[in-house]
Amino acid sequence: MVFVIGVIMCFGLFLLIASRKKPTQNNNPPKPSDSAPGASKATPGDSRPAPGASKSAPGASKPAPGASRPVPASSGSGTGKGEAVIRALSDGAAVQNILSGITKAPAPPAADELAALVRPGNVRRFNYETLPDSEKQLYSIILRNILEMKTTFSLGYSEPERAAELVRYIRDDHPEIFWMNGGASYVVRDMKTTLTVSTFFDISLVPEKKRRLEQKITEILNAARACPRIYDQMIWIHDYIANHCEYHYEAYRYGDGHDDCLTKYPHAFGAYGCLVEGKAVCAGYTRGFQILMHRLGISCGFIGGVMKSGGVHAWNYVQLGDEFYYIDLTHDDPTSEAVRDRHQDRMTHCYCMITTEEMLRSRRYADDVIFVPDCRGTRYNYYVQNGLYLERYSPEALQKMMRKKRNGDIFEFRCANRSVFETAKNALLNSGDGYELVGGAKASLMTEEAFNVIVIRFQ
């Protein structure tokens, strides 16, 4: 009896265990996230008015001293006007239909390989480093006096002309000295040089302006640092300036033939005009970007040149590890003439993190430049880092890229070479690929042939 009951209990226990459902094992590896390292971000900040109100195109400008002239670039769209329209029957609501239902979990941030390379408070001053030791000492003496808010001071025995030249190199190394215009005069008496540096405005106004500039810098950096990687913070700042600073055409036009332009428009040539007032010529864009890069701990320089189309210009370079890259923010900003000439009215990234060879297609260096970086890097090019680099054309590849990387009403991508560029452009304009890509929405196609870039703007 006991034996029978024991058998029954064991059998019941076996049935109970067998009845439990065995969990299904998933032997497949986890599906990778849609977002590759360096995925693009939404454009920071509020968008500024469309062209005509305040913005127009990445170009340069013919300056008042230190300004520049936007460079018209060829449109290359095949229409004769640089713009071809992809027409569809539906309205702009179709744009949203393309992306409806596309959802993806945010990818974990990629390891920030640049974090170990930044040096907050210890960035390079490239002009200073290029000088011989004897001139570095004189440079340091002049810099100390300027930072002490002195406009006239004695240098003891020195070469007066060279001392005056060093003031310009100091200005280009130190964008935070926004009150100094780079000019200087000197008097030599009893073998001693007295140097007077030129300022944009009365030195008594500097403390309040400096407070406002620092407040704006803090505001911008706090917003930029919400981006997970240093690289993304750099691009955020690029986009912020392009969207919040407009080209100062009054200063540009007045500077052509007027010696008092620097005092009439004192902020147009520096970081204060770019960041606080939101209006500057190319020198202001360049110094505004430079000061923000310095605060991030990224070594960033100011370089001047002459456009092949005429007019002087200024742009930046940055050092990331052992590599240098050029950035011309003025030419990515749609309020400059060059962008309008290319029939664009939205910010692009054609001049963001490019090589020497690419930059010198449209310009040459100024004669007084003493440090010229060798920009050969490509891994941190905007399009490469953000998955917007098309190595082979196929409608499927482009559709997939657009779904992941479209930025608002703009989708821009760079082709690996001219052959891929021409294939993509012709397919989008002359076959059904363009209609399929935009999903029936109205859109226009613009090209930047110099960089094999295609920009699709949804209307």
C-alpha positions as CSV (number, residue, x, y, z in Angstrom):
1,M,0.0,0.0,0.0
2,V,2.7,2.4,0.9
3,F,4.7,1.3,-2.1
4,V,1.7,1.9,-4.4
5,I,1.1,5.4,-3.0
6,G,4.8,6.2,-3.4
7,V,4.7,5.2,-7.0
8,I,1.6,7.3,-7.7
9,M,3.1,10.4,-6.0
10,C,6.4,10.0,-8.0
11,F,4.4,9.6,-11.3
12,G,2.3,12.7,-10.4
13,L,5.4,14.7,-9.7
14,F,6.9,13.6,-13.1
15,L,3.7,14.8,-14.9
16,L,3.8,18.1,-13.1
17,I,7.4,18.8,-14.2
18,A,6.7,17.6,-17.7
19,S,3.7,19.9,-18.0
20,R,5.8,23.0,-17.4
21,K,6.6,24.8,-20.6
22,K,10.2,24.9,-21.4
23,P,11.4,28.4,-22.2
24,T,12.3,28.9,-25.8
25,Q,16.0,29.6,-26.4
26,N,17.1,32.3,-28.8
27,N,20.3,31.2,-30.4
28,N,20.5,34.2,-32.7
29,P,22.8,37.1,-31.8
30,P,21.2,40.3,-30.7
31,K,20.2,42.6,-33.6
32,P,22.6,45.5,-33.9
33,S,21.2,49.0,-33.4
34,D,20.3,51.1,-36.4
35,S,22.5,53.9,-35.2
36,A,26.1,53.6,-36.1
37,P,28.7,55.4,-34.1
38,G,28.7,59.1,-35.1
39,A,25.0,59.1,-36.0
40,S,23.8,62.5,-37.0
41,K,22.1,64.8,-34.6
42,A,19.2,67.2,-34.9
43,T,20.2,70.7,-35.7
44,P,20.6,72.6,-32.5
45,G,18.8,75.7,-31.5
46,D,16.0,77.6,-33.1
47,S,16.0,77.9,-36.9
48,R,16.5,81.3,-38.1
49,P,14.3,83.0,-40.8
50,A,14.5,81.8,-44.3
51,P,16.7,83.6,-46.8
52,G,15.7,87.1,-47.5
53,A,15.0,87.7,-43.8
54,S,18.3,86.9,-42.4
55,K,20.0,83.8,-44.0
56,S,21.2,82.8,-47.3
57,A,24.2,80.7,-48.3
58,P,27.6,79.3,-47.3
59,G,29.9,81.6,-48.9
60,A,32.5,84.1,-48.1
61,S,32.5,87.7,-48.4
62,K,34.6,90.5,-49.5
63,P,35.6,92.1,-46.2
64,A,36.2,95.0,-44.5
65,P,39.6,94.3,-43.1
66,G,39.5,90.8,-41.8
67,A,36.2,89.9,-43.5
68,S,35.7,87.8,-46.6
69,R,33.8,87.3,-49.7
70,P,31.6,84.2,-50.1
71,V,32.7,82.0,-53.0
72,P,30.1,81.1,-55.6
73,A,30.4,77.4,-56.4
74,S,29.1,75.6,-59.5
75,S,25.6,74.2,-59.1
76,G,26.1,71.0,-61.2
77,S,22.5,70.1,-61.1
78,G,22.2,69.7,-64.8
79,T,19.4,72.3,-65.1
80,G,21.6,75.3,-65.8
81,K,20.5,76.9,-62.5
82,G,22.0,74.3,-60.1
83,E,18.6,73.1,-59.0
84,A,16.3,70.4,-60.3
85,V,12.9,69.8,-58.9
86,I,11.7,66.3,-58.2
87,R,8.0,66.7,-58.6
88,A,5.3,64.5,-57.1
89,L,1.5,64.6,-57.0
90,S,1.0,64.6,-53.2
91,D,1.6,67.4,-50.8
92,G,4.2,67.8,-48.1
93,A,2.2,65.5,-45.7
94,A,3.6,62.6,-47.7
95,V,7.0,63.4,-46.3
96,Q,5.8,62.2,-42.9
97,N,4.3,59.1,-44.4
98,I,7.6,57.9,-45.5
99,L,8.9,57.8,-42.0
100,S,5.7,56.7,-40.3
101,G,6.1,53.5,-38.4
102,I,9.9,53.8,-38.3
103,T,10.9,53.5,-34.7
104,K,14.2,52.5,-33.2
105,A,15.5,52.3,-29.7
106,P,18.4,54.8,-29.1
107,A,21.7,53.1,-29.5
108,P,24.2,53.2,-26.7
109,P,26.7,56.0,-27.2
110,A,29.9,54.9,-29.0
111,A,33.1,55.0,-27.1
112,D,34.4,58.5,-27.3
113,E,37.8,58.1,-28.8
114,L,38.4,61.9,-28.7
115,A,37.8,62.3,-25.0
116,A,41.5,61.4,-24.2
117,L,42.8,63.9,-26.8
118,V,41.1,67.1,-25.6
119,R,43.0,69.5,-23.4
120,P,40.7,72.0,-21.7
121,G,42.8,75.0,-20.6
122,N,45.8,73.8,-22.5
123,V,45.1,74.1,-26.2
124,R,47.8,74.8,-28.7
125,R,48.5,78.4,-29.9
126,F,49.9,77.6,-33.3
127,N,51.3,81.0,-34.2
128,Y,53.2,81.2,-30.9
129,E,54.6,77.7,-31.4
130,T,55.9,78.6,-34.8
131,L,58.0,81.5,-33.6
132,P,61.7,81.3,-32.7
133,D,62.4,81.4,-29.0
134,S,63.5,85.0,-29.0
135,E,60.2,86.1,-30.5
136,K,58.1,83.9,-28.2
137,Q,59.4,85.9,-25.2
138,L,58.3,89.2,-26.9
139,Y,55.0,87.6,-27.8
140,S,54.4,86.7,-24.2
141,I,55.3,90.2,-22.9
142,I,52.8,91.8,-25.4
143,L,50.1,89.2,-24.5
144,R,50.5,89.8,-20.8
145,N,50.0,93.6,-21.3
146,I,47.0,93.1,-23.5
147,L,45.4,90.8,-21.0
148,E,46.0,93.4,-18.3
149,M,43.8,95.7,-20.4
150,K,46.7,98.0,-21.4
151,T,46.7,99.6,-24.8
152,T,50.0,101.4,-24.5
153,F,53.1,99.9,-22.9
154,S,56.9,99.8,-23.1
155,L,58.7,96.8,-24.5
156,G,62.2,97.9,-23.7
157,Y,64.6,97.2,-26.6
158,S,63.0,95.3,-29.4
159,E,62.4,95.3,-33.1
160,P,59.4,97.7,-33.3
161,E,58.1,96.5,-36.7
162,R,58.2,92.8,-35.6
163,A,56.5,93.7,-32.3
164,A,53.6,95.2,-34.2
165,E,53.4,92.1,-36.4
166,L,53.2,89.9,-33.3
167,V,50.0,91.7,-32.2
168,R,48.2,90.2,-35.2
169,Y,49.5,86.7,-34.4
170,I,48.3,87.1,-30.8
171,R,44.9,88.2,-32.0
172,D,44.6,85.1,-34.2
173,D,45.8,82.7,-31.4
174,H,43.5,84.3,-28.8
175,P,39.9,84.8,-29.9
176,E,39.0,85.7,-26.3
177,I,40.7,89.1,-26.9
178,F,37.7,90.3,-28.9
179,W,38.4,94.0,-28.2
180,M,41.7,94.0,-30.1
181,N,41.6,94.5,-33.9
182,G,45.1,93.3,-34.6
183,G,46.6,96.7,-35.5
184,A,49.4,98.4,-33.6
185,S,51.6,101.5,-33.8
186,Y,54.9,102.1,-32.1
187,V,57.3,104.9,-31.0
188,V,61.1,104.3,-30.5
189,R,62.8,106.6,-28.1
190,D,66.1,106.1,-26.2
191,M,66.4,102.6,-27.7
192,K,63.1,101.6,-26.1
193,T,59.9,100.7,-28.0
194,T,56.5,101.9,-26.8
195,L,53.7,99.9,-28.5
196,T,50.1,101.0,-28.8
197,V,47.6,98.3,-29.8
198,S,44.4,99.3,-31.6
199,T,41.0,98.4,-30.2
200,F,37.5,98.2,-31.7
201,F,36.0,100.3,-29.0
202,D,36.9,102.1,-25.7
203,I,38.7,99.7,-23.3
204,S,36.3,100.7,-20.5
205,L,33.5,98.8,-22.2
206,V,35.4,95.5,-22.2
207,P,34.3,94.2,-18.7
208,E,30.6,94.3,-19.5
209,K,31.0,92.9,-23.0
210,K,33.3,90.2,-21.6
211,R,30.6,89.2,-19.1
212,R,28.0,88.9,-21.8
213,L,30.3,86.9,-24.0
214,E,31.2,84.5,-21.2
215,Q,27.5,84.1,-20.4
216,K,26.8,83.1,-24.0
217,I,29.7,80.8,-24.2
218,T,28.6,79.0,-21.0
219,E,25.0,78.7,-22.4
220,I,26.2,77.2,-25.7
221,L,28.7,74.8,-24.1
222,N,26.1,73.5,-21.6
223,A,23.8,72.7,-24.5
224,A,26.5,71.2,-26.6
225,R,27.7,68.9,-23.8
226,A,24.3,67.2,-23.8
227,C,25.8,65.3,-26.9
228,P,27.5,62.1,-25.8
229,R,30.7,62.4,-27.8
230,I,33.3,65.2,-28.2
231,Y,32.9,64.9,-32.0
232,D,29.1,65.4,-31.7
233,Q,29.7,68.5,-29.5
234,M,31.9,70.0,-32.2
235,I,29.3,69.4,-34.9
236,W,26.6,70.8,-32.6
237,I,28.5,74.0,-32.2
238,H,29.1,74.2,-36.0
239,D,25.4,73.8,-36.6
240,Y,24.5,76.3,-33.8
241,I,26.6,79.1,-35.3
242,A,25.3,78.4,-38.8
243,N,21.7,78.6,-37.5
244,H,22.1,81.6,-35.1
245,C,24.6,83.9,-36.8
246,E,23.9,85.7,-40.0
247,Y,26.4,87.2,-42.4
248,H,27.0,90.9,-41.7
249,Y,26.5,92.4,-45.2
250,E,26.5,96.0,-43.9
251,A,30.0,95.6,-42.6
252,Y,31.1,93.7,-45.6
253,R,29.9,96.3,-48.1
254,Y,31.0,99.3,-46.0
255,G,34.5,97.8,-45.6
256,D,35.1,98.0,-49.3
257,G,36.6,101.5,-49.4
258,H,36.1,102.8,-45.9
259,D,39.0,102.9,-43.5
260,D,36.7,103.3,-40.4
261,C,34.9,100.0,-40.9
262,L,36.5,98.5,-37.9
263,T,35.2,101.2,-35.6
264,K,31.8,101.5,-37.3
265,Y,31.1,97.8,-37.0
266,P,33.3,96.8,-34.0
267,H,31.8,93.5,-33.3
268,A,31.5,92.1,-36.8
269,F,35.0,90.8,-36.8
270,G,35.2,88.8,-33.6
271,A,33.6,86.2,-31.4
272,Y,31.4,88.8,-29.7
273,G,29.5,89.7,-32.9
274,C,29.2,86.0,-33.8
275,L,28.0,84.6,-30.5
276,V,26.3,87.6,-28.6
277,E,24.9,89.7,-31.5
278,G,24.4,86.9,-34.0
279,K,25.9,88.9,-36.8
280,A,29.4,88.7,-38.2
281,V,31.7,88.5,-41.2
282,C,33.9,85.5,-41.8
283,A,36.5,86.6,-39.3
284,G,33.7,86.7,-36.6
285,Y,32.4,83.2,-37.6
286,T,36.0,81.9,-37.4
287,R,36.8,83.4,-34.0
288,G,33.4,82.4,-32.5
289,F,34.0,78.8,-33.5
290,Q,37.6,79.0,-32.3
291,I,36.8,80.2,-28.8
292,L,34.2,77.5,-28.3
293,M,36.6,74.8,-29.5
294,H,39.2,76.1,-27.1
295,R,36.7,75.8,-24.2
296,L,36.0,72.2,-25.3
297,G,39.7,71.5,-25.1
298,I,40.2,71.2,-28.9
299,S,43.2,73.0,-30.5
300,C,41.7,75.2,-33.2
301,G,43.4,77.8,-35.4
302,F,42.5,80.8,-37.4
303,I,43.8,81.1,-41.0
304,G,43.4,83.8,-43.6
305,G,43.5,83.7,-47.4
306,V,42.3,85.1,-50.6
307,M,39.5,83.6,-52.6
308,K,40.0,82.7,-56.3
309,S,36.8,84.6,-57.0
310,G,38.2,87.7,-55.2
311,G,38.2,89.0,-51.7
312,V,40.0,88.0,-48.5
313,H,38.6,85.3,-46.3
314,A,39.1,83.4,-43.0
315,W,38.4,79.9,-41.9
316,N,39.4,77.4,-39.1
317,Y,41.4,74.3,-38.7
318,V,41.2,71.8,-35.8
319,Q,43.6,69.2,-34.6
320,L,42.2,65.8,-33.5
321,G,45.1,63.6,-32.4
322,D,47.7,63.6,-35.1
323,E,45.3,64.8,-37.8
324,F,44.3,68.3,-38.9
325,Y,41.0,69.2,-40.6
326,Y,39.7,72.4,-42.1
327,I,36.3,73.9,-41.4
328,D,34.8,76.9,-43.2
329,L,31.7,77.8,-41.3
330,T,30.9,80.8,-43.4
331,H,30.6,78.6,-46.4
332,D,28.2,76.2,-44.6
333,D,26.0,79.0,-43.4
334,P,23.0,79.8,-45.7
335,T,23.1,83.5,-45.0
336,S,26.3,84.0,-47.0
337,E,26.3,84.9,-50.7
338,A,28.0,81.7,-51.8
339,V,25.1,79.5,-50.6
340,R,22.6,81.7,-52.3
341,D,24.6,81.5,-55.5
342,R,24.3,77.8,-55.3
343,H,20.6,78.0,-54.8
344,Q,20.7,76.7,-51.3
345,D,18.9,78.2,-48.3
346,R,19.7,75.6,-45.7
347,M,22.8,74.8,-43.7
348,T,25.1,72.2,-45.2
349,H,28.3,70.5,-44.1
350,C,30.3,70.6,-47.3
351,Y,33.2,72.5,-45.7
352,C,33.0,70.6,-42.4
353,M,36.2,68.7,-41.6
354,I,37.9,68.6,-45.0
355,T,41.4,68.3,-46.4
356,T,43.9,70.8,-47.6
357,E,43.4,69.7,-51.2
358,E,39.7,70.2,-51.0
359,M,39.9,73.6,-49.3
360,L,42.5,75.0,-51.7
361,R,40.3,74.4,-54.7
362,S,38.7,77.7,-54.0
363,R,41.4,79.8,-52.3
364,R,45.0,80.4,-51.4
365,Y,46.7,81.3,-48.2
366,A,47.5,84.9,-47.2
367,D,51.1,85.9,-47.6
368,D,51.5,86.6,-43.8
369,V,50.3,83.2,-42.6
370,I,53.1,81.5,-40.6
371,F,51.5,78.2,-39.7
372,V,49.8,76.1,-42.3
373,P,48.4,72.7,-41.2
374,D,48.7,69.7,-43.3
375,C,45.1,68.5,-43.4
376,R,45.0,65.0,-44.8
377,G,42.6,63.2,-42.4
378,T,39.3,61.8,-43.7
379,R,38.0,59.7,-40.9
380,Y,36.4,62.7,-39.1
381,N,34.9,64.2,-42.2
382,Y,31.3,65.0,-41.4
383,Y,29.8,62.7,-44.0
384,V,32.1,59.8,-43.2
385,Q,31.5,60.0,-39.4
386,N,27.7,60.4,-39.8
387,G,27.1,57.5,-42.2
388,L,26.3,59.8,-45.1
389,Y,29.1,58.6,-47.4
390,L,27.8,56.7,-50.4
391,E,30.4,54.3,-51.8
392,R,28.2,52.7,-54.4
393,Y,24.9,53.8,-55.7
394,S,21.8,51.7,-55.3
395,P,18.2,52.9,-54.6
396,E,18.0,50.6,-51.6
397,A,21.2,51.9,-50.0
398,L,20.2,55.5,-50.4
399,Q,16.7,54.8,-49.1
400,K,18.1,53.1,-46.0
401,M,20.6,55.9,-45.5
402,M,17.9,58.6,-45.7
403,R,15.6,56.8,-43.2
404,K,18.4,56.7,-40.6
405,K,20.1,60.0,-41.3
406,R,17.6,62.6,-42.6
407,N,17.9,65.8,-40.7
408,G,14.5,67.6,-40.7
409,D,13.6,68.8,-44.1
410,I,17.2,68.2,-45.4
411,F,18.9,65.0,-46.5
412,E,22.5,65.5,-47.6
413,F,25.1,62.9,-48.5
414,R,28.5,62.7,-50.1
415,C,29.5,60.3,-52.9
416,A,32.8,58.5,-52.8
417,N,33.9,59.8,-56.2
418,R,32.7,61.6,-59.3
419,S,31.4,58.4,-60.9
420,V,29.2,57.6,-58.0
421,F,28.1,61.2,-57.8
422,E,27.0,61.4,-61.5
423,T,25.3,58.0,-61.2
424,A,23.3,59.0,-58.2
425,K,22.4,62.5,-59.5
426,N,21.3,61.1,-62.9
427,A,19.3,58.3,-61.3
428,L,17.5,60.7,-58.9
429,L,16.7,63.2,-61.7
430,N,16.0,61.1,-64.7
431,S,14.6,57.8,-63.4
432,G,11.9,56.8,-60.9
433,D,14.5,56.6,-58.2
434,G,14.0,60.2,-57.1
435,Y,10.2,59.8,-56.8
436,E,10.6,56.5,-54.9
437,L,13.2,58.1,-52.5
438,V,11.0,61.0,-51.5
439,G,7.9,58.8,-51.3
440,G,5.8,61.1,-53.4
441,A,6.6,64.3,-51.5
442,K,7.7,67.5,-53.2
443,A,11.5,68.0,-53.0
444,S,14.3,69.8,-54.7
445,L,17.8,68.5,-55.5
446,M,20.9,70.6,-55.2
447,T,24.5,69.6,-55.8
448,E,27.9,70.7,-54.6
449,E,30.1,69.2,-57.4
450,A,33.4,70.3,-55.8
451,F,32.7,67.8,-52.9
452,N,30.4,65.3,-54.7
453,V,27.6,66.2,-52.3
454,I,23.9,65.9,-53.1
455,V,21.4,67.8,-51.0
456,I,17.7,66.9,-51.1
457,R,15.4,69.4,-49.6
458,F,11.8,68.5,-48.8
459,Q,9.3,71.2,-49.4
